[in-house]
Amino acid sequence: MYDVIVVGGGPVGSHTAAKLAGMGHKVAVLERRQQTGGKACTGIISSECMRTFSIDESVVLRRVNSARLVAPSGKSVQLHREKTQACVVDRAAFERFFIQRAVDGGSEYFHGTLVTKVDVGDKGVSVQTSSCGEKIMFEGKTIVIASGFDVKMVESLGLGRPGDFAVGAQAIVETNDINEIEVYFGKSVAPGFFGWLVPTGPGQALAGLLTRDKPREHLKNLVRNLVSVGKVR
């Protein structure tokens, strides 16, 4: 039996596993993906986050010290500081960094392991999983859910159902060497939320948005607009 079963091997689940294993607990991490780093993520973290979690510099793609906020009217305001304010990280490398830290601390990882049911009892938890067509049961004293937006699992544990949520879409685009993060607001970009253009390297950036409805359609419109104003090639 494990002391703690962590469902989800992303940065949050892996960091939690590392901390718990470091305290002497026997930890299992169940991750449904066979490989890490596959999730679409812009990967912006603050300089404070880099320091607080002692994140290795090797995962950083770019450092930024300014951002431009663009209103629906097209007018913009620039926020600028002399020192680095945020880092754009390689999501896959970022995730592997946290996994390695957890593994080095003694956590056990089970990739390609889909959680199908969680039973909570007086003496702990039983977690039913499926891996390569085989059903495997894990037993633990407690469980940590770090699997992101998983409505069915949250509901099955009696934790309620999200009343509202947004859906994101993102694409890698070629740019004319922008040097700052740009954030776009307005119904014509992303109804109810916002869009972004984030430089990741020379001539390359991530264009994306969050919205409640039709994210791909809104993303296509955003990219077309960025091309028309010369931001994206």
WOVEN-V273956 format. One record per pair of residues at least 24 apart in sequence whose ideal C-beta (glycine too) atoms are under 8 Angstrom apart, sorted by sequence separation. I is the first residue (numbers start at 1). J is the second residue. If there is no record, write none. Layout:
i-><I/I>
j-><J/J>
//
This chain:
i-><2/3/4/6/9/63/64/173/175/195/1/2/5/62/63/118/177/184/207/2/61/62/166/177/9/60/61/166/176/178/191/195/205/60/61/172/175/190/10/60/61/174/175/189/197/59/60/174/175/59/173/115/172/173/189/190/172/173/188/189/55/59/172/173/197/58/59/118/171/197/47/170/171/189/47/50/120/170/171/15/47/59/115/118/170/184/46/47/55/58/117/118/169/170/46/47/168/169/45/46/56/168/44/45/55/168/44/167/168/44/45/166/167/43/44/166/167/42/43/166/167/169/43/165/168/169/43/164/167/171/169/170/182/41/169/173/43/39/171/173/178/37/38/176/37/176/36/37/175/176/37/175/176/37/174/175/36/37/173/174/36/173/36/29/27/36/35/34/29/31/33/34/27/28/29/31/33/18/26/27/28/29/30/31/32/14/21/27/29/31/32/28/31/32/11/15/18/22/30/32/11/14/18/21/10/14/17/21/30/9/15/21/11/14/15/18/20/10/14/17/18/9/17/14/86/30/30/9/6/9/78/2/7/30/28/88/7/88/28/68/70/88/66/67/68/70/72/66/67/68/69/70/71/72/32/64/66/67/68/70/71/72/64/67/69/72/64/72/5/7/5/1/20/16/40/42/16/40/13/5/13/12/13/5/64/2/4/7/10/2/3/4/5/6/7/8/44/62/1/2/3/4/5/6/7/8/10/62/1/2/3/4/5/7/8/61/62/1/4/6/7/8/61/7/42/44/42/42/42/40>
j-><26/27/28/30/33/87/88/197/199/219/26/27/30/87/88/143/202/209/232/28/87/88/192/203/36/87/88/193/203/205/218/222/232/88/89/200/203/218/39/89/90/203/204/218/226/89/90/204/205/90/204/147/204/205/221/222/205/206/221/222/89/93/206/207/231/93/94/153/206/232/83/206/207/225/84/87/157/207/208/53/85/97/153/156/208/222/85/86/94/97/156/157/208/209/86/87/208/209/86/87/97/209/86/87/97/210/87/210/211/88/89/210/211/88/89/211/212/88/89/212/213/215/90/212/215/216/91/212/215/219/218/219/231/91/219/223/94/91/223/226/231/91/92/230/92/231/92/93/231/232/94/232/233/95/232/233/95/96/232/233/96/233/99/102/102/111/111/111/107/109/111/112/106/107/108/110/112/98/106/107/108/109/110/111/112/95/102/108/110/112/113/110/113/114/94/98/101/105/113/115/95/98/102/105/95/99/102/106/115/95/101/107/98/101/102/105/107/98/102/105/107/99/107/107/181/127/129/109/107/111/180/108/115/138/138/198/118/199/140/180/182/200/179/180/181/183/185/180/181/182/183/184/185/186/147/179/181/182/183/185/186/187/180/183/185/188/181/189/125/127/127/124/144/144/168/170/146/170/144/138/146/146/147/140/199/138/140/143/146/139/140/141/142/143/144/145/181/199/139/140/141/142/143/144/145/146/148/200/140/141/142/143/144/146/147/200/201/141/144/146/147/148/201/153/196/198/198/206/208/208>
//
